[in-house]
Amino acid sequence: MISLIFFLKFFIAVSTVIILSELFERVNPRIASMLSGYPIGVALSLFFFGLENGTEFASRSALFNIVGIITFLSFIGIYYLASKIFTKFTLLLSTIIATVGFLLISYLLQQVEFTLAISIICASAAIITLSIFFGNIRKMQTGISRKVSLLSILIKALIAGSIITIVTTIAKLVGPEWAGLLASFPTTTLPLILMVHHKYSPMHLHAFLKDIPIGSFSLIGYVAAVYYFYPKVGIYLGTVIAYAIATIFIVLLFFIENSNLKKKVKEIIHMVDQSTIHFIITGGTIDFHYERRYDTLIPNKKSVIPEFIKTFDFINSEFTELFIKDSRQLTDSNFQTILKTIEKSPFSKIIITTGSFKIDKLSQFLINNLKNNTKTIVITGATTPIVGFTPSEGLFNLGHAVACVQKMDKGVYISFNGEIFTEKDVDRLIKEGVLSAIFQISTLPHVI
């Protein structure tokens, strides 16, 4: 019986890690990230606590396992910080420091007497706090399909299986409080973190860590259900009920993540992802197309810019299409509309696409009328449309504007042909009568 239980611990832990690895590399890193908060390692630990030590022991452990979500998220947060600080032996040092932090915080929490309600409140606060802390991390796709070696599978198996086996084996010795806290160790998440950290860049690692806190809400639902149902209906039916509750949580989280509800809630509480770039679209040649019947360029009925930007999943973006006009037809009223849109925008990084004829006037208007500006605003466009013309500098200009809006300080800038023009640059070019230099490959010294 013991050997069968031992085998099951290893088999389920290893299978989970492999599935999450495949999700990360072949499907969507965000899905793997959110599912890392799904109760897998914890569920195994609590189930075997109940099987080997009784339902009351497992129920008591579950109470501290809810508190343990704080230690779980502490591990994730400390690992993230360590991975940013250290440049040598990063993987090893991050793991050691995060583990020490996990044990230290577990020791401190073990001294406190928690009720179910207080445990849930504290765990929820920890999830929200870390989610906000991770708010500015950019999304990333792997972009690479790497072969999974037998050695990597064996390493994941040893790490995940060993942790679960050790925790469940020593549970009776350390008591339900410590057992519950130790069961919160990222058993199935850590091997995946190490895999991402080793095979990909730190940016990929941080993007993976970004959504783990939100996924942990399903963990609260699962462990609370174990606490309540194990003593009443036993470990088997209790586990089924707990997983049903956790699954409802995770489905709701995916629904919220992929709907406008999350965005609306953030707007209400004035909390936005400040890594987001807000594109304000006003037209210009960049958003025109060639009309054969009239042998001329005419505005697109709908902007094509979002279609291009959204192909880059790592760019967090929002789009506001005000109008698509020839910039020669922009009026003072249009300028006011652009100004009000900027002022109402909750985002600190803004790119405005417009035409070259009045790009200087728009820049000067914003400089003169934005009061106490705290945003970085980059205005760009193109002299040829980005659809139907090859070559067109439009996509290059958009890419350069994206880079500039993330690196420049607050202010209003014009980005064109690989150069960034500050307020003083634009004023000087206007006075010197050489504004057309902006729209040519310039020999002016580069600002960045």
N, C-alpha and C positions, 0 to 999 in steps of 0.2 A: 504493500500500500504506500509506504513511504517513498519507494523508488518511483512509483507511478506519479505521485504528487510532485516529486522532484522533476520528473520529465515534463509534466504539464506546465510547471512554472517556466522552465526553459523554453519550451516550444511556443507558448503563447507570447512570451516576452520577445523572442526572436522574430516571430511572425509579424508582430506589431511594428517593430523597428524597420523591418524590410518593406512592409506596406507603406509606412510613412516616408521612407527613403524614395520609393518609386513615385509616390505622389509628389514629392518635392521636385524630383528631377524630370519627370515625364508629364505631369499634369499641371499643377499649379502650386508654387511655394506657399501661397497664402492659405490654401486648403490644408496642406500639411502642417502649417504653423498653428492654425486654429484647432486642428484635430490633436495637436500635441497637448492641448489642455483637456482633451477628452479623457475620462477616467479609465485608463487601461492598466498602467502599472499600479495605481492606487486600488483599482477594483480587484486586481489579482491579490494584492497584499491583504486587503480587508476580507476577501473571500477565504483565503487560507488562514487568516487569524480566526475566523469563525469556525472553519473546519477543524483546526487543530487545537483551539483554545476555548471554543464555545461562543455563542451568539452575544452574550453579555460583554465579554472581553472585546469582541469586534465592534459592538455598539459604542462602548466607552472609547475605543481607539478612534472611531469615526468622528467623535466630538473633537478630539485633538487633531484629527486629520483635516477638519475644516480650518482650524487655526493653522495647520501645517501648510495651507495654501499660501499663507504669508511667507513661510520659509521657502516654499517652492518658487514663488515669484522673486524672493530675495536672491536666490541662486541665479535666476535668469538675469536680474538687474545687475548683480555683481559681476557675472560673467561678461555681460555687455560692456561694462565700464573697464574691466581688466583688459578686454580685447582691444579697447581703444587706447589704453595707456601703454601697454607693453609692445615692443617691436621685435623682441627676440624671445624664443621659447614661449610664444604667446599662448598656444593651445594648452601647454602643460601648466603654465602659471595661472591662466584664467580658470582652469579646472580646479586647481589646488585652492586658490583664493576663494572661489565661489563655494567650494565644499566647506572650507573653514568657516566662512560667513554663514552658511546654512546651519552648521552644527552650533555655532555661537548663538544665533537667533533662536534656534530650537531650544537651547538650554534656558534662555531668558523666558521664553514663552511657557516652558514647562513649569515655571515657578508660579504661574498665574492660574487661578481657578476660573474657568470659562463656562458660561451657559450656552445653549444652542443659539439663542438669539444674538448674544454678544459675539459669538464665533462667526456667524454669518455676516454681521455688520462689519467686523474687522477684516474678514476675508474680502468682502465686496469693496471696502475702502482701499485695500491693497491693490486689487485689480484695476480700479479706476485710476489710482495714483500712477501705477506703472504704465497704463495705457496712455495717459497724458504725457508722461515722461518720454515714451517712445513715439509720440505723435509726429515728430519731425523726421523720422526715419523714412527714407524713400523706398518705394516698392521696387522689387527687382525680379526679373525672370532669370532662370539659370542660363538660357541661351545655348546650352551645350548638353549634348547627350553623351554621358560617360558610361562605359561598361562597368558593371558591378562585378568585382572579383570575388572569388571564393574566400580569399583571405579577409577581405573587408566584411563579408557576411559573418565569418567566424569571430572576428573581433567584436562586432556588434552583438553577436550572440553571447559571448563571454561577459561583456560589460552588463547588458540588460539582465541576462539570466542570473548572473552572480549577485547583483544588487538585490533583486527580488528574493532570491534564495536566502541571502544573509539576513535581510530585514525580517522575513517571515520566520526564520529559524530562531533568531534571538528574541523574538517578541515576548515570549513567556518569561524570559529572564529580566527584561528591562521594564515590563509592565505596560499597561494599555496606553498611558500618556505618551511615553517615549516611543512606543511602537507606532502610535498614530502619527506622531511628528516625523519619525524616520520613514514611514510609508509615503510621505510627501516628497521624498527625494525624487528628482526627475529621472526615474529609472529608464523609461523608454524614450524620453526626450533627450537625455544627455548623449547617448550614442549618435543620435541624429544631429545634434549640435556639433559634435566632434567631427562627424562626416562632412557637414557643410563647411565648417571652419577649415578643415584640412584640404578639401577638394576645390573649394571656391574662394572668392575674395571676402574680406571683412564686410564689404557692403552687402554681399549675399547673406552672410551670417546675420547681420543686423536686421535685414529685411525679413529673415525667417523668424527672428525673435520678436518682431514687432507685433504680431497678432496672437502670440501665445497667451498674454494676459486675458484678452477678451474670451478666448476659448475656455478659460478656467472657470467661467460662470457655470458651465455644464458640470464641472467638478463639484461645485457647491451643491448643486441639485442632487448629484449622485450620492455624495457622502451624507447629506442630510437625510436622504431616503434610507440609507443603510442604518444610520443611527436610530431611526424610528421603526423601520420594518423588520430588521433582523430579529430582535427579541420577540416580535409578534407573529411572524409567519415563517421564520427560519431563513437560512442563508441562501437556499436555492431560489425560492419564490421572491425573497427579498432582493436578491441580485437582479432578477428579471425586472421587478418594479423599478429598482434604482436605475437600471440601464434605460428603461422606457422614459423615465423623467429626464435623465441626462441627454437622451437623444432629442427629446422635445426642445430642451434648452439649446442644443447645438443647431437644430434646424431653424429655430427662431433667430439665432445669431446670424446664420447665413442669410436668412431673409432680410434682416435689418441691414446687414453689410451690403446687400445687393439692391437695396431700395433707397428711395429718397428720404426715408424716415430718419436715418442716422444723420444725414446732412441737415434736416430741419431741426432736429433736437440740438445739434451743435450750434446752429444759428440762434436758437432761442436762448441758450445759456452762454452765448458768445464764446464758444470754444471751437476753434477751427484748426485744421492741420496747417501749420505755418510753412510747411514745405510745398504747399500747393501753389501753383502758378495760375493766376487768373488772367485769361486771355479776353481782352475786350476788342471785338471785331467791328471795324467801321468801314471796311471796303478798301479801295485803292487797287492799283493794277495787280497786286499779288492775288487778289480774289476776283479777277476778271477771266474771261475766256474769249477765244476768237470766234466770231460769228461770220460764217461764210457768206450768208445771204447779203450782209451789209458790208462785208470786207473790212470789219473793224473789231475792236475789243469792246465788250459790253460786260456789265457786272453779273456775277453769278446770282442765281435766284436764292441760293443758300450757300453759305460759306463752306469751302472745302478744307479750311485750316484744321478744324477739329478732327476730321478724318485722318489727316496726316499725323497730328500730334498724338492721337490715341493709339497709333501703331507702336508707340514707344511706351510700354507698360510702366517703365520706371519713372515717368514724368507724372506726378500728381497734378491734375489740371482741372480747371473749371472754365466754362466758356459762356460769355455773354455776347450775343450778336445784336448789336444796336441797329445797324443798317449796313448796306453795302452800296457805297456811293463813290463816284469819281470825286477825288479830294478837291477838285476845283469847284464842286458844288456844295462843299461843306459850309454851313452857315454858322453864325454866332450861336443860334439855338442848338445846333448839333454839338458845338463845342461845350455848351452848358450841359447837355445830356451826358457827354463823356465825363465831364468834371463830376457831376452828381453820381455817376456810376462808380467812379473811383472812390469818392467819399463814402459811399454806402458799402463798398466792398469790404468784407471782413478779412481779406487776405492782404499780406504785406508785400507780395511779389506780383507785379502786374505788367503784362505785355499788351501794348496796343498796336494793332495792325491798321495801317492807313496808307494813303497815297503820298507820293513824293512832292506833289505841288504845294501842299500846305502843311507838310510835316514840321517845318520850322515854326509856322504860326501856331500850330497845335502845341508844340513844345513850349513856346513862349507863353501861351495862354495858361497852360497848366502851371508853369513856374510862378506866374504872377497871381494866380487865383487859388492855388492850393494852400490853405492856411495850416500851419504847424504840421507839415507833411512828415509822416513817419514811414512812408512806403517807398519801395524801389520801383520806379516806373520806367520801362524801356519801350520806346516807340520804334517800330520797324515797318518795313514794306518791301517792295521790289519794283524794278523797272520793267519786268516781264512777268506774266502770270505763271503760277506754279503748275497749272494744268495746261497741257497741249503745247508747251514750249520747252525745247531742249537746245542749249542749256538755259536754265533760269536760276538766277541767284536767290530766288525766293526762299527755297528750303534752307539754303546756307544761312541766309539772314535770320530765319526763324530759329535755327539751331544756335547761332551766335547770340541771339537775344535771350534764349533760354539759359545759356551759360552766364551771360552778363547779369541777368536779373537775380541770379543766385549768389553772385560774388560782390556786386557793387553795393555801396552804402546807400542810404535813403537819398532820394533825389529823382530828377527827371533826366533821362538820357535818350539819345538817338543811336540806334545800332544799324549799321549799314556796311556791307562789303568787308566784314571782318574787323571793323573799327567801332569803338564806342566813343561817342561825342558827349561831353559833359555840357552843362548849362553855359559855362564860360566859352567852350569851344564853339557852340552854335552861335552865341552872341558875336564872337569874333569873326566867324565866317560870314555872317550877315553883314556886319559892318565893312568887311573887306570886299564884299560882293563876290565871294567865291563859294557860295553855298553849294553849287553844283558839284564841288569836290566830294561831298558826302556820297553822291550817287555814282562815283567812279572809283576805280581802284586807285586809292590815294597814295601819295608819297609822304603824307604827313606822318610824323612819328607816332607809333602805336601807344595808346594810353594803357592798354592791357595786352 
